[in-house]
């Protein structure tokens, strides 16, 4: 009898007709996965096999717009979800009310989540914000749920393992051999997803709130694709090829597929081919290997329209150009994709959200340091400084948009173009994580739209005191003064745009929620605190702010 190994995860929900959704599951053997909804909607699909694991992405049709319906999962006709002993409310699919105007959107986002420790063991990172959100929603059926969760990278940490996973690895192989206490292959990646998504609160939350994902560096390795020199060194190691191929394979299975709509899945040749094979492992390995060698051969970025809100989720890791004389955060095809989708139907949406795991607007000192470092590394001050610059780049994580000056300017110009004129949206928001603190920044540009950098990280991690002090310095007046010194030494000039911090910095495990209705926008920041309630923690609102009011 087939069993449910992981899931279900509610992924795509149709915002055009309100009539369909997709649900992802992993079973422990080949089977037919079926979803049955209380209102009669449903769907089924046969599992496909990758590296001895069995997955299905079940299309659910017949949903009624503007309603919520409970659902069950069956494998080969046997009920496997919800568990008989579940203490959680039923998992549901909520379909948007697409008729009669814009239904509005609540999107909760954040990044950088280390798996919570098992019950009975206290972890080093404090209360988990996503766990705590799940507990609050489960305890209060009347609580307002997000329409979608946006997970902006570092959903798993391949290079920073829990005590339990290190013990599991040590029983599997000798950790004295490279890559040591880090993930080495696909099977070990599956362990990370089990550890993270079998957490009872997280499992229930992901079964009932749709989620959209993009990777960041730790999903593969810290500072992934930071520079051409870094990549050459990694490719010279005996373990890197298997690591990056396994990372991209597992990301495709566990995260990327669910980002796609049923129509996109139908048109995806790789997905169709894998489903037709008895075992799709070799085909998926070939795809992942090609994606590593030639990033332009694959697109991880995607677009979703939620009523009159457009989300462009951008790959800021795999799509980089690393040659020092032409460094770019996005290769030309990716940059073209971003521009085309931002301008397509301009005037037909009220809010543009650009999901970028890495912030566009950083603390000014850090921005200037990254631009200076990029100048050193391309030889602006000679070979000796170039070597110093490469060392600093890796030691200090100098790899955000400012470290790719031409890309920073191109993104700034695009945002200004989108946000200007009578057809401009009410807001343009860049949603980011990565930097283990939260803040709101606003550029000084002549736009009609309100433009914001909204950064929220971590969901469940921590930050060294020295780094925290560095970020505070980066936002300070003294930081700005020091940054001008970097600019003079690197001969970089001033940034093409100025900006100011209008909220934060906040440190802790946290989530931001953006509530959009018509042309209004409101932002809330919730932090996880130790305390009462299910899981022994609570969410405390530290910011509740209007970003754009009714016109």
C-alpha positions in Angstrom: 0.0 0.0 0.0 1.4 3.4 -1.0 2.2 5.9 1.7 2.5 9.7 1.7 6.2 10.6 2.3 5.9 14.4 2.0 3.2 16.9 1.3 0.6 17.8 0.3 1.7 21.2 -0.8 -0.9 23.5 -2.3 1.0 25.3 -5.0 -0.6 27.1 -8.0 -4.1 28.5 -7.6 -5.7 30.0 -10.7 -6.4 33.7 -10.4 -7.8 34.0 -13.9 -10.9 31.8 -13.6 -10.7 30.7 -10.0 -11.5 27.1 -11.1 -8.2 25.2 -10.7 -5.2 24.5 -8.6 -2.2 22.1 -8.3 -1.2 20.0 -5.3 2.3 18.5 -5.0 2.9 15.2 -3.2 5.7 12.7 -2.7 4.7 9.0 -2.2 6.9 6.1 -1.1 6.2 4.0 -4.3 4.7 4.3 -7.7 0.9 5.1 -7.5 -1.9 7.2 -8.6 -2.4 10.3 -6.5 -5.9 11.7 -6.2 -7.3 14.9 -4.7 -11.0 14.9 -3.6 -12.6 18.2 -2.5 -15.6 18.5 -0.3 -17.5 20.5 -3.0 -16.9 17.8 -5.7 -13.8 19.3 -7.4 -10.8 17.1 -7.8 -8.2 15.5 -9.9 -5.6 12.8 -10.2 -2.2 12.0 -11.6 0.3 9.2 -11.9 3.6 9.6 -10.0 6.9 10.1 -11.8 10.2 8.7 -10.6 13.5 10.6 -9.8 16.4 8.8 -8.1 14.1 6.2 -6.5 11.6 8.8 -5.2 8.0 9.2 -6.5 6.3 12.5 -7.1 3.0 13.8 -8.5 1.7 17.3 -9.2 -2.0 16.8 -9.2 -4.2 19.2 -11.2 -7.4 20.0 -9.4 -10.3 21.3 -11.5 -13.9 22.2 -10.9 -13.3 24.6 -8.0 -15.9 27.3 -7.4 -14.5 30.9 -7.4 -14.9 32.8 -4.2 -15.1 29.7 -2.0 -12.9 27.6 0.2 -13.2 23.8 0.1 -11.6 21.1 2.3 -9.7 18.4 0.4 -8.3 14.9 1.0 -5.4 13.1 -0.7 -5.7 9.4 -1.7 -2.9 7.1 -3.1 -4.2 4.2 -5.2 -7.7 4.9 -3.7 -6.5 4.8 0.0 -6.9 7.9 2.1 -3.5 9.3 3.3 -4.3 12.9 4.1 -5.3 14.2 6.5 -3.8 11.9 9.0 -6.2 10.2 11.3 -4.6 11.7 14.4 -4.3 15.2 12.9 -4.8 18.0 15.4 -5.0 20.6 12.7 -8.0 22.0 10.8 -8.8 20.5 7.4 -6.5 21.5 4.6 -8.4 23.7 2.2 -8.2 25.3 -1.3 -9.4 28.9 -1.4 -10.3 30.1 -4.8 -10.3 33.8 -5.5 -13.6 35.6 -6.3 -12.6 36.7 -9.8 -16.0 38.0 -10.9 -17.0 41.5 -9.9 -13.7 43.2 -9.8 -10.3 42.9 -8.1 -10.5 40.6 -5.1 -7.4 42.1 -3.5 -4.3 40.2 -2.4 -2.5 39.4 0.8 1.0 38.2 0.2 3.3 37.1 3.1 7.0 36.9 2.3 10.4 36.2 3.8 13.6 34.2 3.3 16.3 32.2 5.1 14.6 29.4 7.0 16.7 26.8 8.9 14.5 23.9 9.8 13.1 24.1 13.3 14.6 21.6 15.8 12.5 18.5 16.7 10.2 18.8 19.7 12.0 18.7 23.0 15.3 20.2 21.7 15.9 23.9 21.8 17.6 25.3 18.7 20.0 28.2 18.3 17.8 30.5 16.3 14.8 31.2 18.5 11.2 31.0 17.5 10.4 30.1 13.9 8.3 32.8 12.3 6.7 30.5 9.7 6.0 27.9 12.4 4.5 30.5 14.6 2.3 31.8 11.7 1.0 28.3 11.1 0.2 27.8 14.8 -1.7 31.1 14.9 -3.8 30.2 11.8 -4.5 26.7 13.0 -5.6 27.9 16.5 -7.9 30.6 15.1 -10.2 29.6 12.2 -11.3 33.2 11.9 -7.8 34.5 11.4 -7.1 36.1 8.0 -4.9 33.9 6.0 -2.4 35.0 3.3 -3.5 34.4 -0.2 0.0 33.3 -1.0 3.3 32.7 0.7 6.4 34.0 -1.2 9.5 32.1 -0.1 12.4 34.2 -1.3 15.4 31.8 -1.0 17.3 29.6 1.3 14.4 27.3 1.8 17.0 24.7 2.7 20.6 25.0 3.8 22.8 22.6 1.9 25.9 23.9 3.7 24.7 24.4 7.2 23.1 21.2 8.6 21.3 20.5 11.7 22.6 18.2 14.4 20.1 15.5 13.4 21.0 15.7 9.7 24.8 15.5 10.5 24.1 12.4 12.5 22.1 10.9 9.6 24.9 11.8 7.1 27.6 10.2 9.4 25.7 6.9 9.3 25.7 7.1 5.5 29.3 8.2 4.7 32.6 9.3 6.2 32.2 13.1 7.0 36.0 13.4 6.8 35.7 13.1 3.0 34.6 16.2 1.0 32.3 17.9 1.2 32.2 16.9 4.8 29.2 17.9 6.9 27.4 19.3 3.8 24.9 17.8 1.3 26.6 15.8 -1.4 23.9 14.3 -3.6 20.2 14.1 -4.5 19.3 11.7 -1.7 20.9 14.0 0.9 18.9 16.9 -0.5 15.7 15.0 0.0 16.6 14.7 3.7 16.7 18.5 3.9 13.2 18.8 2.5 11.8 16.2 4.8 13.4 17.9 7.8 12.0 21.2 6.8 8.5 20.3 5.5 7.6 17.4 7.8 7.5 19.8 10.7 3.8 19.4 11.6 2.9 23.1 11.6 4.8 23.8 8.4 3.3 20.7 6.7 -0.2 21.9 7.5 0.5 25.5 6.5 1.9 24.5 3.1 -1.1 22.2 2.5 -3.6 25.1 2.9 -1.8 28.3 1.8 -0.4 28.4 -1.8 3.3 29.0 -1.9 5.7 30.4 -4.6 9.4 29.9 -4.4 12.8 31.0 -5.7 16.2 29.8 -4.7 19.1 31.7 -3.2 22.7 30.7 -2.5 22.3 28.3 0.5 19.9 26.2 -1.5 23.1 25.2 -3.3 26.0 26.7 -1.4 27.0 30.0 0.3 27.9 32.6 -2.2 26.8 30.5 -5.2 28.0 32.1 -8.4 29.7 35.1 -6.6 32.4 35.4 -9.3 34.1 33.7 -12.2 37.2 33.0 -10.0 35.0 31.4 -7.4 33.2 29.2 -9.9 36.5 28.0 -11.5 37.8 27.0 -8.0 34.5 25.1 -7.2 34.6 23.3 -10.5 38.1 22.1 -9.8 36.9 20.2 -6.7 36.0 16.5 -7.0 32.6 17.0 -5.3 31.1 20.2 -6.8 29.6 18.8 -10.0 27.5 16.3 -8.1 26.5 18.9 -5.5 25.3 21.5 -8.0 23.5 19.0 -10.3 21.7 17.5 -7.3 20.8 21.0 -6.0 19.2 22.0 -9.3 17.5 18.6 -9.7 16.0 18.8 -6.3 15.0 22.4 -6.7 13.2 21.5 -10.0 11.3 18.7 -8.3 10.5 20.2 -4.9 10.2 23.9 -5.6 10.2 24.9 -9.3 7.5 22.7 -10.7 4.9 24.1 -8.3 5.6 27.6 -9.4 4.2 26.8 -12.9 0.6 27.0 -14.0 -1.2 24.0 -15.5 -0.8 25.6 -18.9 2.9 26.1 -18.4 3.3 22.6 -17.1 1.6 21.3 -20.2 4.0 23.2 -22.4 7.1 22.2 -20.4 8.9 19.6 -22.5 11.1 18.3 -19.7 8.1 17.8 -17.4 6.2 15.9 -20.1 9.2 13.7 -20.9 10.0 12.9 -17.3 6.4 11.8 -16.7 6.5 9.4 -19.7 9.6 7.6 -18.6 9.8 4.8 -16.1 12.6 6.7 -14.4 13.4 10.3 -15.3 16.6 10.6 -13.3 19.1 10.6 -16.3 17.0 13.1 -18.2 16.7 15.4 -15.3 20.5 15.1 -14.5 21.2 16.1 -18.1 19.0 19.1 -17.8 20.6 20.2 -14.5 24.1 19.7 -15.9 23.2 21.9 -18.9 21.7 24.5 -16.6 24.9 24.7 -14.7 27.2 24.9 -17.7 24.9 27.2 -19.7 22.6 29.2 -17.4 20.9 30.7 -20.5 19.5 27.3 -21.4 17.0 27.4 -18.6 14.6 30.0 -17.1 13.9 29.8 -13.4 12.2 33.2 -13.3 8.4 33.3 -13.7 5.4 35.7 -13.8 2.1 35.5 -11.9 -0.8 37.8 -12.2 -3.2 38.1 -9.2 -6.1 40.2 -10.4 -4.5 43.6 -10.9 -1.3 42.8 -9.1 1.7 41.4 -11.2 4.5 39.4 -9.6 7.8 38.9 -11.5 10.0 36.4 -9.6 13.5 36.9 -10.8 16.4 34.4 -10.7 19.3 36.4 -9.3 21.7 33.4 -8.9 21.6 31.1 -11.9 21.2 33.8 -14.5 24.4 35.8 -13.8 27.2 36.8 -16.2 30.4 36.4 -14.2 33.1 37.6 -16.6 34.7 40.7 -14.9 34.5 42.8 -18.1 30.8 42.2 -18.4 29.4 41.2 -15.0 25.6 41.2 -14.9 23.1 40.0 -12.3 20.9 38.9 -15.2 22.1 37.7 -18.6 20.7 39.5 -21.7 17.8 37.1 -22.2 16.8 37.3 -18.5 17.1 41.1 -18.5 14.9 41.1 -21.6 12.4 38.8 -20.0 12.1 41.1 -17.0 11.7 44.2 -19.1 9.1 42.6 -21.4 7.0 41.3 -18.6 7.2 44.5 -16.6 6.0 46.6 -19.6 3.5 44.1 -21.1 0.0 45.5 -20.5 1.5 48.5 -18.8 -1.5 50.3 -17.3 -3.4 47.0 -16.8 -2.1 46.4 -13.3 -2.2 48.5 -10.1 0.8 47.0 -8.3 4.1 45.6 -9.7 6.0 43.2 -7.3 9.5 42.2 -8.3 10.7 39.2 -6.3 14.5 39.3 -5.9 16.1 37.2 -3.3 18.8 39.9 -3.1 17.8 43.4 -2.2 18.1 46.1 -4.9 18.5 49.0 -2.3 21.0 48.2 0.4 22.4 50.2 3.3 24.3 53.0 1.5 27.7 52.0 2.9 27.3 48.4 1.8 26.1 49.6 -1.6 29.2 51.8 -2.1 31.5 49.0 -0.8 30.1 46.6 -3.3 30.4 49.0 -6.2 34.0 49.8 -5.2 34.8 46.2 -4.9 33.4 45.5 -8.4 35.7 48.2 -9.7 38.7 46.7 -8.0 38.0 43.2 -9.3 37.7 44.4 -12.9 41.2 46.0 -12.5 40.3 49.7 -12.0 43.2 50.0 -9.5 45.5 47.4 -10.9 46.2 43.6 -10.4 47.2 43.8 -6.8 43.9 45.5 -5.8 42.0 43.1 -8.0 43.3 40.2 -6.0 42.5 42.0 -2.7 39.0 42.8 -4.1 38.3 39.1 -5.0 39.3 38.1 -1.4 37.1 40.8 0.1 34.2 39.9 -2.2 34.1 36.3 -0.9 34.8 37.1 2.8 32.2 39.9 3.0 29.4 38.6 0.7 29.7 41.6 -1.7 27.4 40.2 -4.3 24.1 42.1 -4.3 22.8 44.3 -7.1 25.3 47.0 -6.3 28.1 44.5 -7.1 26.8 44.4 -10.7 26.7 48.1 -11.4 25.2 47.9 -14.9 22.5 45.6 -13.7 21.7 47.9 -10.8 21.3 50.9 -13.2 19.2 48.8 -15.6 16.8 47.8 -12.8 16.6 51.3 -11.5 15.8 52.6 -15.0 13.2 50.0 -15.6 11.5 50.7 -12.3 11.5 54.4 -13.1 10.0 53.7 -16.6 7.3 51.5 -15.2 6.5 53.9 -12.4 6.2 57.1 -14.5 3.3 58.5 -16.4 -0.5 58.4 -16.4 -0.6 54.6 -16.8 1.8 53.9 -13.9 0.8 51.5 -11.2 0.1 52.7 -7.7 3.2 50.9 -6.3 6.3 49.2 -7.5 7.8 47.0 -4.7 11.0 45.0 -4.8 10.5 42.1 -2.3 13.8 40.7 -1.0 15.4 38.7 1.8 19.0 37.4 2.3 20.5 40.0 4.6 19.1 38.7 8.0 17.3 41.9 8.9 14.2 43.8 7.7 13.8 47.3 6.5 11.8 49.6 4.2 13.7 51.9 1.8 12.4 54.4 -0.8 14.3 55.8 -3.7 14.3 59.4 -4.7 13.1 59.2 -8.3 10.6 61.2 -10.4 8.0 58.5 -10.6 4.2 58.6 -10.4 4.1 55.3 -8.5 5.3 54.9 -4.9 8.4 52.8 -5.1 9.7 50.6 -2.2 12.4 48.2 -1.4 10.8 45.8 1.1 13.3 43.4 2.7 12.4 40.7 5.2 14.8 38.1 6.5 15.3 35.7 8.3 12.3 33.5 8.8 14.2 31.3 11.1 18.0 32.0 11.5 20.2 34.3 13.4 22.8 37.0 12.8 26.2 37.7 14.5 26.4 40.8 16.6 29.2 42.1 14.5 27.2 41.8 11.3 24.2 43.5 13.0 26.4 46.4 14.0 27.7 46.6 10.5 24.2 46.9 9.1 23.4 49.6 11.6 26.6 51.5 10.6 25.7 51.0 6.9 22.5 53.0 7.4 24.1 55.7 9.5 25.4 59.2 8.5 28.9 58.0 9.2 28.3 55.0 6.9 27.3 57.3 4.1 30.5 59.3 4.7 32.7 56.2 4.6 30.9 55.1 1.5 31.9 58.2 -0.4 35.5 57.3 0.5 35.1 53.9 -1.2 33.6 55.7 -4.3 36.5 58.0 -4.6 39.1 55.2 -4.3 37.3 53.0 -6.8 36.5 55.9 -9.2 32.9 54.8 -9.3 31.1 58.0 -8.9 27.8 58.3 -7.1 24.9 55.8 -7.6 22.4 56.6 -10.3 19.7 57.0 -7.7 19.6 58.0 -4.0 17.4 56.5 -1.4 16.5 56.7 2.3 15.5 54.2 4.8 11.9 54.8 6.0 11.5 51.8 8.3 13.8 49.5 10.4 16.3 48.0 10.6 14.5 45.2 12.5 16.4 42.1 13.7 14.8 38.8 14.5 12.8 36.0 12.9 10.1 37.7 10.9 7.6 37.9 8.1 6.2 40.8 6.1 2.7 40.9 4.7 1.6 43.1 1.9 -2.1 43.8 1.6 -3.2 45.2 -1.8 -6.7 46.3 -2.6 -7.5 48.5 -5.6 -4.7 51.0 -5.7 -4.1 50.9 -1.9 -1.3 49.1 -0.2 -0.6 48.3 3.4 2.5 46.7 4.9 2.8 44.7 8.2 5.9 43.2 9.8 5.4 40.4 12.4 8.2 39.0 14.5 8.2 35.7 16.3 8.5 35.9 20.1 8.8 33.2 22.7 5.5 33.0 24.6 2.2 31.3 25.0 0.2 29.4 22.4 0.7 26.4 20.2 4.4 25.8 19.8 5.3 28.1 22.7 5.6 31.2 20.5 3.6 34.2 19.2 3.7 36.7 16.5 4.0 40.4 17.5 3.3 43.1 15.0 6.1 45.7 15.0 5.0 47.6 11.9 1.6 48.3 10.4 1.9 51.1 7.8 0.1 52.4 4.8 2.2 52.5 1.6 -0.3 53.8 -0.8 -3.8 55.2 0.0 -6.9 55.6 -2.1 -6.6 58.1 -4.9 
